[in-house]
Amino acid sequence: MLDEIEIECPYCGATFTALVEPDDADSDYIQDCEVCCNPIHFHVRDDGGGGLAVEVARDDDS
Ligand SMILES: [Zn+2]
């Protein structure tokens, strides 16, 4: 089952919806912002209440 989680771009502040599923917990991935095209680092984690939370950060590794 997909969860829709609203996130905010760490570069331009645009908000959009990320789709995550339980299998994504504890995974990391990079997705380009739909607005400014910068690479956003997503970290999906368990929110401790049976749901999922998504943290976003700039991709500072590169
Ligand atoms: Zn952006």
N, CA, C, O and the ligand as a Tripos MOL2 file, in Angstrom:
@<TRIPOS>MOLECULE
protein
  249   247    63     0     0
PROTEIN
NO_CHARGES

@<TRIPOS>ATOM
      1 N           0.8510   -1.2020    0.0000 N.3       1 MET1
      2 CA          0.0000    0.0000    0.0000 C.3       1 MET1
      3 C           0.8780    1.2400    0.0000 C.2       1 MET1
      4 O           1.7910    1.3650    0.8160 O.2       1 MET1
      5 N           0.6040    2.1340   -0.8980 N.am      2 LEU2
      6 CA          1.4160    3.3350   -1.0050 C.3       2 LEU2
      7 C           0.9390    4.4020   -0.0350 C.2       2 LEU2
      8 O          -0.2590    4.6030    0.1640 O.2       2 LEU2
      9 N           1.8920    5.0650    0.5510 N.am      3 ASP3
     10 CA          1.5950    6.2150    1.3940 C.3       3 ASP3
     11 C           1.9850    7.4770    0.6350 C.2       3 ASP3
     12 O           3.0360    7.5280   -0.0050 O.2       3 ASP3
     13 N           1.1440    8.4790    0.7100 N.am      4 GLU4
     14 CA          1.4980    9.7680    0.1270 C.3       4 GLU4
     15 C           1.9990   10.6800    1.2370 C.2       4 GLU4
     16 O           1.2820   10.9560    2.1990 O.2       4 GLU4
     17 N           3.2200   11.1400    1.0980 N.am      5 ILE5
     18 CA          3.8140   12.0000    2.1150 C.3       5 ILE5
     19 C           4.2570   13.2920    1.4590 C.2       5 ILE5
     20 O           4.9930   13.2830    0.4720 O.2       5 ILE5
     21 N           3.8050   14.3940    2.0110 N.am      6 GLU6
     22 CA          4.1760   15.6800    1.4400 C.3       6 GLU6
     23 C           5.5560   16.0900    1.9530 C.2       6 GLU6
     24 O           5.8080   16.0860    3.1580 O.2       6 GLU6
     25 N           6.4210   16.4340    1.0450 N.am      7 ILE7
     26 CA          7.7590   16.8540    1.4250 C.3       7 ILE7
     27 C           8.0330   18.2490    0.8530 C.2       7 ILE7
     28 O           7.3390   18.7330   -0.0410 O.2       7 ILE7
     29 N           9.0620   18.8610    1.4050 N.am      8 GLU8
     30 CA          9.4260   20.2010    0.9470 C.3       8 GLU8
     31 C          10.8280   20.1590    0.3900 C.2       8 GLU8
     32 O          11.7420   19.6530    1.0420 O.2       8 GLU8
     33 N          11.0080   20.6760   -0.7900 N.am      9 CYS9
     34 CA         12.3260   20.6940   -1.4120 C.3       9 CYS9
     35 C          13.2940   21.5210   -0.5640 C.2       9 CYS9
     36 O          12.9930   22.6680   -0.2310 O.2       9 CYS9
     37 N          14.4530   20.9540   -0.2090 N.am     10 PRO10
     38 CA         15.4240   21.6970    0.6080 C.3      10 PRO10
     39 C          16.1580   22.7840   -0.1650 C.2      10 PRO10
     40 O          16.9110   23.5640    0.4180 O.2      10 PRO10
     41 N          15.9450   22.8350   -1.4470 N.am     11 TYR11
     42 CA         16.6000   23.8560   -2.2720 C.3      11 TYR11
     43 C          15.6720   25.0390   -2.5230 C.2      11 TYR11
     44 O          16.0260   26.1840   -2.2420 O.2      11 TYR11
     45 N          14.4840   24.7600   -3.0510 N.am     12 CYS12
     46 CA         13.6070   25.8510   -3.4890 C.3      12 CYS12
     47 C          12.3550   25.9830   -2.6420 C.2      12 CYS12
     48 O          11.6070   26.9480   -2.7960 O.2      12 CYS12
     49 N          12.1120   25.0280   -1.7450 N.am     13 GLY13
     50 CA         10.9670   25.1420   -0.8500 C.3      13 GLY13
     51 C           9.6490   24.6880   -1.4490 C.2      13 GLY13
     52 O           8.6130   24.7580   -0.7900 O.2      13 GLY13
     53 N           9.6750   24.2300   -2.6700 N.am     14 ALA14
     54 CA          8.4420   23.7290   -3.2780 C.3      14 ALA14
     55 C           7.9820   22.4730   -2.5450 C.2      14 ALA14
     56 O           8.7990   21.6640   -2.1050 O.2      14 ALA14
     57 N           6.6860   22.3220   -2.4220 N.am     15 THR15
     58 CA          6.1650   21.1120   -1.8000 C.3      15 THR15
     59 C           5.5740   20.2150   -2.8720 C.2      15 THR15
     60 O           4.9230   20.6740   -3.8100 O.2      15 THR15
     61 N           5.8150   18.9460   -2.7080 N.am     16 PHE16
     62 CA          5.1710   17.9730   -3.5720 C.3      16 PHE16
     63 C           5.0500   16.6650   -2.8290 C.2      16 PHE16
     64 O           5.5640   16.5130   -1.7200 O.2      16 PHE16
     65 N           4.3720   15.7280   -3.4430 N.am     17 THR17
     66 CA          4.0240   14.4930   -2.7660 C.3      17 THR17
     67 C           4.9500   13.3700   -3.1890 C.2      17 THR17
     68 O           5.1540   13.1260   -4.3780 O.2      17 THR17
     69 N           5.5060   12.6920   -2.2000 N.am     18 ALA18
     70 CA          6.3230   11.5200   -2.4710 C.3      18 ALA18
     71 C           5.4860   10.2790   -2.1610 C.2      18 ALA18
     72 O           4.7540   10.2360   -1.1730 O.2      18 ALA18
     73 N           5.6080    9.2890   -3.0130 N.am     19 LEU19
     74 CA          4.9120    8.0270   -2.7840 C.3      19 LEU19
     75 C           5.8940    7.0160   -2.2230 C.2      19 LEU19
     76 O           6.9250    6.7320   -2.8320 O.2      19 LEU19
     77 N           5.5680    6.4780   -1.0610 N.am     20 VAL20
     78 CA          6.4470    5.4830   -0.4470 C.3      20 VAL20
     79 C           5.6090    4.2740   -0.0510 C.2      20 VAL20
     80 O           4.3960    4.3740    0.1390 O.2      20 VAL20
     81 N           6.2650    3.1530    0.0670 N.am     21 GLU21
     82 CA          5.5830    1.9510    0.5120 C.3      21 GLU21
     83 C           6.3700    1.3420    1.6610 C.2      21 GLU21
     84 O           7.5540    1.6380    1.8250 O.2      21 GLU21
     85 N           5.7270    0.4960    2.4580 N.am     22 PRO22
     86 CA          6.3900   -0.0550    3.6490 C.3      22 PRO22
     87 C           7.7320   -0.7010    3.3380 C.2      22 PRO22
     88 O           8.6450   -0.6500    4.1620 O.2      22 PRO22
     89 N           7.8650   -1.2980    2.1810 N.am     23 ASP23
     90 CA          9.1400   -1.9220    1.8220 C.3      23 ASP23
     91 C          10.2620   -0.8990    1.6890 C.2      23 ASP23
     92 O          11.4380   -1.2620    1.6890 O.2      23 ASP23
     93 N           9.9040    0.3720    1.5760 N.am     24 ASP24
     94 CA         10.9150    1.4170    1.4270 C.3      24 ASP24
     95 C          11.5270    1.8450    2.7560 C.2      24 ASP24
     96 O          12.5020    2.5960    2.7550 O.2      24 ASP24
     97 N          10.9970    1.4030    3.8760 N.am     25 ALA25
     98 CA         11.5020    1.8340    5.1780 C.3      25 ALA25
     99 C          13.0020    1.5910    5.2710 C.2      25 ALA25
    100 O          13.5160    0.5560    4.8490 O.2      25 ALA25
    101 N          13.6760    2.5670    5.8310 N.am     26 ASP26
    102 CA         15.1370    2.5110    5.9820 C.3      26 ASP26
    103 C          15.8800    2.5220    4.6540 C.2      26 ASP26
    104 O          17.0160    2.0550    4.5690 O.2      26 ASP26
    105 N          15.2540    3.0420    3.6430 N.am     27 SER27
    106 CA         15.9630    3.1530    2.3760 C.3      27 SER27
    107 C          16.2760    4.6140    2.0730 C.2      27 SER27
    108 O          15.6260    5.5320    2.5730 O.2      27 SER27
    109 N          17.2640    4.7880    1.2600 N.am     28 ASP28
    110 CA         17.6770    6.1220    0.8280 C.3      28 ASP28
    111 C          17.6620    6.1630   -0.6900 C.2      28 ASP28
    112 O          18.0300    5.1930   -1.3530 O.2      28 ASP28
    113 N          17.2450    7.2650   -1.2170 N.am     29 TYR29
    114 CA         17.3410    7.4020   -2.6640 C.3      29 TYR29
    115 C          17.3920    8.8760   -3.0310 C.2      29 TYR29
    116 O          17.0840    9.7570   -2.2290 O.2      29 TYR29
    117 N          17.7870    9.1030   -4.2560 N.am     30 ILE30
    118 CA         17.8910   10.4610   -4.7660 C.3      30 ILE30
    119 C          16.8180   10.6630   -5.8290 C.2      30 ILE30
    120 O          16.6420    9.8390   -6.7270 O.2      30 ILE30
    121 N          16.1130   11.7730   -5.7050 N.am     31 GLN31
    122 CA         15.1300   12.0960   -6.7450 C.3      31 GLN31
    123 C          15.2420   13.5860   -7.0310 C.2      31 GLN31
    124 O          15.3230   14.4040   -6.1150 O.2      31 GLN31
    125 N          15.2460   13.9190   -8.2950 N.am     32 ASP32
    126 CA         15.3500   15.3320   -8.6470 C.3      32 ASP32
    127 C          14.0570   16.0660   -8.3220 C.2      32 ASP32
    128 O          12.9570   15.5510   -8.5220 O.2      32 ASP32
    129 N          14.2210   17.2860   -7.8150 N.am     33 CYS33
    130 CA         13.0590   18.1310   -7.5480 C.3      33 CYS33
    131 C          12.3110   18.3770   -8.8570 C.2      33 CYS33
    132 O          12.9120   18.6160   -9.9040 O.2      33 CYS33
    133 N          10.9890   18.3110   -8.7670 N.am     34 GLU34
    134 CA         10.1890   18.5270   -9.9690 C.3      34 GLU34
    135 C          10.2220   19.9800  -10.4170 C.2      34 GLU34
    136 O           9.9190   20.2860  -11.5700 O.2      34 GLU34
    137 N          10.5900   20.8750   -9.5060 N.am     35 VAL35
    138 CA         10.5480   22.3020   -9.8040 C.3      35 VAL35
    139 C          11.9240   22.8430  -10.1870 C.2      35 VAL35
    140 O          12.0780   23.4690  -11.2360 O.2      35 VAL35
    141 N          12.9310   22.5970   -9.3290 N.am     36 CYS36
    142 CA         14.2420   23.1960   -9.5720 C.3      36 CYS36
    143 C          15.2580   22.1860  -10.0850 C.2      36 CYS36
    144 O          16.3830   22.5570  -10.4220 O.2      36 CYS36
    145 N          14.8760   20.9070  -10.1480 N.am     37 CYS37
    146 CA         15.7060   19.8530  -10.7310 C.3      37 CYS37
    147 C          16.9860   19.5560   -9.9490 C.2      37 CYS37
    148 O          17.8690   18.8680  -10.4630 O.2      37 CYS37
    149 N          17.1040   20.0530   -8.7310 N.am     38 ASN38
    150 CA         18.2520   19.6840   -7.9120 C.3      38 ASN38
    151 C          18.0160   18.3080   -7.2950 C.2      38 ASN38
    152 O          16.8700   17.9210   -7.0650 O.2      38 ASN38
    153 N          19.0910   17.5670   -7.0240 N.am     39 PRO39
    154 CA         18.9270   16.2180   -6.4860 C.3      39 PRO39
    155 C          18.6060   16.2420   -4.9850 C.2      39 PRO39
    156 O          19.3990   16.7200   -4.1750 O.2      39 PRO39
    157 N          17.4510   15.7270   -4.6430 N.am     40 ILE40
    158 CA         17.0210   15.6640   -3.2460 C.3      40 ILE40
    159 C          17.3000   14.2620   -2.7150 C.2      40 ILE40
    160 O          16.9630   13.2570   -3.3410 O.2      40 ILE40
    161 N          17.9290   14.2280   -1.5360 N.am     41 HIS41
    162 CA         18.2260   12.9620   -0.8790 C.3      41 HIS41
    163 C          17.0460   12.6070    0.0290 C.2      41 HIS41
    164 O          16.7670   13.3150    0.9960 O.2      41 HIS41
    165 N          16.3650   11.5210   -0.2820 N.am     42 PHE42
    166 CA         15.2490   11.0490    0.5260 C.3      42 PHE42
    167 C          15.7210    9.9530    1.4600 C.2      42 PHE42
    168 O          16.4580    9.0500    1.0620 O.2      42 PHE42
    169 N          15.2840   10.0450    2.7120 N.am     43 HIS43
    170 CA         15.4940    8.9300    3.6300 C.3      43 HIS43
    171 C          14.1280    8.5390    4.1880 C.2      43 HIS43
    172 O          13.4490    9.3380    4.8320 O.2      43 HIS43
    173 N          13.7480    7.3030    3.9260 N.am     44 VAL44
    174 CA         12.4550    6.7950    4.3830 C.3      44 VAL44
    175 C          12.6670    6.0080    5.6570 C.2      44 VAL44
    176 O          13.5320    5.1350    5.7180 O.2      44 VAL44
    177 N          11.8860    6.3110    6.6660 N.am     45 ARG45
    178 CA         12.0330    5.5780    7.9180 C.3      45 ARG45
    179 C          10.6620    5.2890    8.5110 C.2      45 ARG45
    180 O           9.6550    5.8870    8.1340 O.2      45 ARG45
    181 N          10.6590    4.3590    9.4440 N.am     46 ASP46
    182 CA          9.4620    4.0460   10.2010 C.3      46 ASP46
    183 C           9.1950    5.1960   11.1660 C.2      46 ASP46
    184 O          10.1130    5.6690   11.8360 O.2      46 ASP46
    185 N           7.9580    5.6440   11.2420 N.am     47 ASP47
    186 CA          7.6680    6.7500   12.1460 C.3      47 ASP47
    187 C           7.3710    6.2900   13.5620 C.2      47 ASP47
    188 O           7.0350    7.1110   14.4160 O.2      47 ASP47
    189 N           7.4870    5.0070   13.8270 N.am     48 GLY48
    190 CA          7.2870    4.4770   15.1630 C.3      48 GLY48
    191 C           5.8240    4.2090   15.4940 C.2      48 GLY48
    192 O           5.5160    3.6490   16.5460 O.2      48 GLY48
    193 N           4.9410    4.5990   14.6170 N.am     49 GLY49
    194 CA          3.5220    4.3950   14.8660 C.3      49 GLY49
    195 C           2.8570    3.5670   13.7910 C.2      49 GLY49
    196 O           1.6420    3.6320   13.6020 O.2      49 GLY49
    197 N           3.6570    2.7920   13.0920 N.am     50 GLY50
    198 CA          3.0990    1.9420   12.0560 C.3      50 GLY50
    199 C           3.0350    2.5920   10.6980 C.2      50 GLY50
    200 O           2.5790    1.9880    9.7280 O.2      50 GLY50
    201 N           3.4960    3.8310   10.6320 N.am     51 GLY51
    202 CA          3.4980    4.5220    9.3480 C.3      51 GLY51
    203 C           4.9100    4.8180    8.9030 C.2      51 GLY51
    204 O           5.8840    4.3310    9.4780 O.2      51 GLY51
    205 N           4.9940    5.6150    7.8810 N.am     52 LEU52
    206 CA          6.2930    5.9710    7.3410 C.3      52 LEU52
    207 C           6.4910    7.4770    7.4180 C.2      52 LEU52
    208 O           5.5380    8.2530    7.3500 O.2      52 LEU52
    209 N           7.7340    7.8630    7.5610 N.am     53 ALA53
    210 CA          8.0930    9.2730    7.4970 C.3      53 ALA53
    211 C           9.2180    9.4170    6.4870 C.2      53 ALA53
    212 O          10.0140    8.5000    6.2890 O.2      53 ALA53
    213 N           9.2710   10.5570    5.8650 N.am     54 VAL54
    214 CA         10.3150   10.8080    4.8800 C.3      54 VAL54
    215 C          11.0860   12.0520    5.2860 C.2      54 VAL54
    216 O          10.5060   13.1120    5.5240 O.2      54 VAL54
    217 N          12.3930   11.9070    5.3600 N.am     55 GLU55
    218 CA         13.2430   13.0600    5.6160 C.3      55 GLU55
    219 C          13.9290   13.4290    4.3060 C.2      55 GLU55
    220 O          14.3420   12.5560    3.5430 O.2      55 GLU55
    221 N          14.0430   14.7060    4.0590 N.am     56 VAL56
    222 CA         14.7160   15.1410    2.8390 C.3      56 VAL56
    223 C          15.8960   16.0230    3.1940 C.2      56 VAL56
    224 O          15.8680   16.7580    4.1810 O.2      56 VAL56
    225 N          16.9170   15.9420    2.3890 N.am     57 ALA57
    226 CA         18.1080   16.7460    2.6040 C.3      57 ALA57
    227 C          18.7520   17.0380    1.2660 C.2      57 ALA57
    228 O          18.4880   16.3750    0.2630 O.2      57 ALA57
    229 N          19.6030   18.0480    1.2790 N.am     58 ARG58
    230 CA         20.4080   18.2790    0.0860 C.3      58 ARG58
    231 C          21.3680   17.1220   -0.0970 C.2      58 ARG58
    232 O          21.8170   16.5140    0.8740 O.2      58 ARG58
    233 N          21.6730   16.8290   -1.3140 N.am     59 ASP59
    234 CA         22.6400   15.7760   -1.5830 C.3      59 ASP59
    235 C          24.0330   16.3790   -1.5270 C.2      59 ASP59
    236 O          24.5760   16.8330   -2.5340 O.2      59 ASP59
    237 N          24.5990   16.3730   -0.3200 N.am     60 ASP60
    238 CA         25.8880   17.0350   -0.1040 C.3      60 ASP60
    239 C          27.0890   16.1370   -0.3700 C.2      60 ASP60
    240 O          28.2370   16.5550   -0.2170 O.2      60 ASP60
    241 N          26.8140   14.9070   -0.7680 N.am     61 ASP61
    242 CA         27.9240   13.9770   -0.9690 C.3      61 ASP61
    243 C          28.7150   14.2730   -2.2220 C.2      61 ASP61
    244 O          29.8730   13.8760   -2.3500 O.2      61 ASP61
    245 N          28.0870   14.9690   -3.1380 N.am     62 SER62
    246 CA         28.7920   15.2050   -4.3920 C.3      62 SER62
    247 C          29.2050   16.6580   -4.5220 C.2      62 SER62
    248 O          29.8130   17.0400   -5.5220 O.2      62 SER62
    249 ZN         13.3170   22.3640   -5.6890 Zn       63 ZN63
@<TRIPOS>BOND
     1     1     2 1
     2     2     3 1
     3     3     4 2
     4     3     5 am
     5     5     6 1
     6     6     7 1
     7     7     8 2
     8     7     9 am
     9     9    10 1
    10    10    11 1
    11    11    12 2
    12    11    13 am
    13    13    14 1
    14    14    15 1
    15    15    16 2
    16    15    17 am
    17    17    18 1
    18    18    19 1
    19    19    20 2
    20    19    21 am
    21    21    22 1
    22    22    23 1
    23    23    24 2
    24    23    25 am
    25    25    26 1
    26    26    27 1
    27    27    28 2
    28    27    29 am
    29    29    30 1
    30    30    31 1
    31    31    32 2
    32    31    33 am
    33    33    34 1
    34    34    35 1
    35    35    36 2
    36    35    37 am
    37    37    38 1
    38    38    39 1
    39    39    40 2
    40    39    41 am
    41    41    42 1
    42    42    43 1
    43    43    44 2
    44    43    45 am
    45    45    46 1
    46    46    47 1
    47    47    48 2
    48    47    49 am
    49    49    50 1
    50    50    51 1
    51    51    52 2
    52    51    53 am
    53    53    54 1
    54    54    55 1
    55    55    56 2
    56    55    57 am
    57    57    58 1
    58    58    59 1
    59    59    60 2
    60    59    61 am
    61    61    62 1
    62    62    63 1
    63    63    64 2
    64    63    65 am
    65    65    66 1
    66    66    67 1
    67    67    68 2
    68    67    69 am
    69    69    70 1
    70    70    71 1
    71    71    72 2
    72    71    73 am
    73    73    74 1
    74    74    75 1
    75    75    76 2
    76    75    77 am
    77    77    78 1
    78    78    79 1
    79    79    80 2
    80    79    81 am
    81    81    82 1
    82    82    83 1
    83    83    84 2
    84    83    85 am
    85    85    86 1
    86    86    87 1
    87    87    88 2
    88    87    89 am
    89    89    90 1
    90    90    91 1
    91    91    92 2
    92    91    93 am
    93    93    94 1
    94    94    95 1
    95    95    96 2
    96    95    97 am
    97    97    98 1
    98    98    99 1
    99    99   100 2
   100    99   101 am
   101   101   102 1
   102   102   103 1
   103   103   104 2
   104   103   105 am
   105   105   106 1
   106   106   107 1
   107   107   108 2
   108   107   109 am
   109   109   110 1
   110   110   111 1
   111   111   112 2
   112   111   113 am
   113   113   114 1
   114   114   115 1
   115   115   116 2
   116   115   117 am
   117   117   118 1
   118   118   119 1
   119   119   120 2
   120   119   121 am
   121   121   122 1
   122   122   123 1
   123   123   124 2
   124   123   125 am
   125   125   126 1
   126   126   127 1
   127   127   128 2
   128   127   129 am
   129   129   130 1
   130   130   131 1
   131   131   132 2
   132   131   133 am
   133   133   134 1
   134   134   135 1
   135   135   136 2
   136   135   137 am
   137   137   138 1
   138   138   139 1
   139   139   140 2
   140   139   141 am
   141   141   142 1
   142   142   143 1
   143   143   144 2
   144   143   145 am
   145   145   146 1
   146   146   147 1
   147   147   148 2
   148   147   149 am
   149   149   150 1
   150   150   151 1
   151   151   152 2
   152   151   153 am
   153   153   154 1
   154   154   155 1
   155   155   156 2
   156   155   157 am
   157   157   158 1
   158   158   159 1
   159   159   160 2
   160   159   161 am
   161   161   162 1
   162   162   163 1
   163   163   164 2
   164   163   165 am
   165   165   166 1
   166   166   167 1
   167   167   168 2
   168   167   169 am
   169   169   170 1
   170   170   171 1
   171   171   172 2
   172   171   173 am
   173   173   174 1
   174   174   175 1
   175   175   176 2
   176   175   177 am
   177   177   178 1
   178   178   179 1
   179   179   180 2
   180   179   181 am
   181   181   182 1
   182   182   183 1
   183   183   184 2
   184   183   185 am
   185   185   186 1
   186   186   187 1
   187   187   188 2
   188   187   189 am
   189   189   190 1
   190   190   191 1
   191   191   192 2
   192   191   193 am
   193   193   194 1
   194   194   195 1
   195   195   196 2
   196   195   197 am
   197   197   198 1
   198   198   199 1
   199   199   200 2
   200   199   201 am
   201   201   202 1
   202   202   203 1
   203   203   204 2
   204   203   205 am
   205   205   206 1
   206   206   207 1
   207   207   208 2
   208   207   209 am
   209   209   210 1
   210   210   211 1
   211   211   212 2
   212   211   213 am
   213   213   214 1
   214   214   215 1
   215   215   216 2
   216   215   217 am
   217   217   218 1
   218   218   219 1
   219   219   220 2
   220   219   221 am
   221   221   222 1
   222   222   223 1
   223   223   224 2
   224   223   225 am
   225   225   226 1
   226   226   227 1
   227   227   228 2
   228   227   229 am
   229   229   230 1
   230   230   231 1
   231   231   232 2
   232   231   233 am
   233   233   234 1
   234   234   235 1
   235   235   236 2
   236   235   237 am
   237   237   238 1
   238   238   239 1
   239   239   240 2
   240   239   241 am
   241   241   242 1
   242   242   243 1
   243   243   244 2
   244   243   245 am
   245   245   246 1
   246   246   247 1
   247   247   248 2
@<TRIPOS>SUBSTRUCTURE
     1 MET1         2 RESIDUE 1 A MET
     2 LEU2         6 RESIDUE 1 A LEU
     3 ASP3        10 RESIDUE 1 A ASP
     4 GLU4        14 RESIDUE 1 A GLU
     5 ILE5        18 RESIDUE 1 A ILE
     6 GLU6        22 RESIDUE 1 A GLU
     7 ILE7        26 RESIDUE 1 A ILE
     8 GLU8        30 RESIDUE 1 A GLU
     9 CYS9        34 RESIDUE 1 A CYS
    10 PRO10       38 RESIDUE 1 A PRO
    11 TYR11       42 RESIDUE 1 A TYR
    12 CYS12       46 RESIDUE 1 A CYS
    13 GLY13       50 RESIDUE 1 A GLY
    14 ALA14       54 RESIDUE 1 A ALA
    15 THR15       58 RESIDUE 1 A THR
    16 PHE16       62 RESIDUE 1 A PHE
    17 THR17       66 RESIDUE 1 A THR
    18 ALA18       70 RESIDUE 1 A ALA
    19 LEU19       74 RESIDUE 1 A LEU
    20 VAL20       78 RESIDUE 1 A VAL
    21 GLU21       82 RESIDUE 1 A GLU
    22 PRO22       86 RESIDUE 1 A PRO
    23 ASP23       90 RESIDUE 1 A ASP
    24 ASP24       94 RESIDUE 1 A ASP
    25 ALA25       98 RESIDUE 1 A ALA
    26 ASP26      102 RESIDUE 1 A ASP
    27 SER27      106 RESIDUE 1 A SER
    28 ASP28      110 RESIDUE 1 A ASP
    29 TYR29      114 RESIDUE 1 A TYR
    30 ILE30      118 RESIDUE 1 A ILE
    31 GLN31      122 RESIDUE 1 A GLN
    32 ASP32      126 RESIDUE 1 A ASP
    33 CYS33      130 RESIDUE 1 A CYS
    34 GLU34      134 RESIDUE 1 A GLU
    35 VAL35      138 RESIDUE 1 A VAL
    36 CYS36      142 RESIDUE 1 A CYS
    37 CYS37      146 RESIDUE 1 A CYS
    38 ASN38      150 RESIDUE 1 A ASN
    39 PRO39      154 RESIDUE 1 A PRO
    40 ILE40      158 RESIDUE 1 A ILE
    41 HIS41      162 RESIDUE 1 A HIS
    42 PHE42      166 RESIDUE 1 A PHE
    43 HIS43      170 RESIDUE 1 A HIS
    44 VAL44      174 RESIDUE 1 A VAL
    45 ARG45      178 RESIDUE 1 A ARG
    46 ASP46      182 RESIDUE 1 A ASP
    47 ASP47      186 RESIDUE 1 A ASP
    48 GLY48      190 RESIDUE 1 A GLY
    49 GLY49      194 RESIDUE 1 A GLY
    50 GLY50      198 RESIDUE 1 A GLY
    51 GLY51      202 RESIDUE 1 A GLY
    52 LEU52      206 RESIDUE 1 A LEU
    53 ALA53      210 RESIDUE 1 A ALA
    54 VAL54      214 RESIDUE 1 A VAL
    55 GLU55      218 RESIDUE 1 A GLU
    56 VAL56      222 RESIDUE 1 A VAL
    57 ALA57      226 RESIDUE 1 A ALA
    58 ARG58      230 RESIDUE 1 A ARG
    59 ASP59      234 RESIDUE 1 A ASP
    60 ASP60      238 RESIDUE 1 A ASP
    61 ASP61      242 RESIDUE 1 A ASP
    62 SER62      246 RESIDUE 1 A SER
    63 ZN63       249 GROUP 0 **** ****
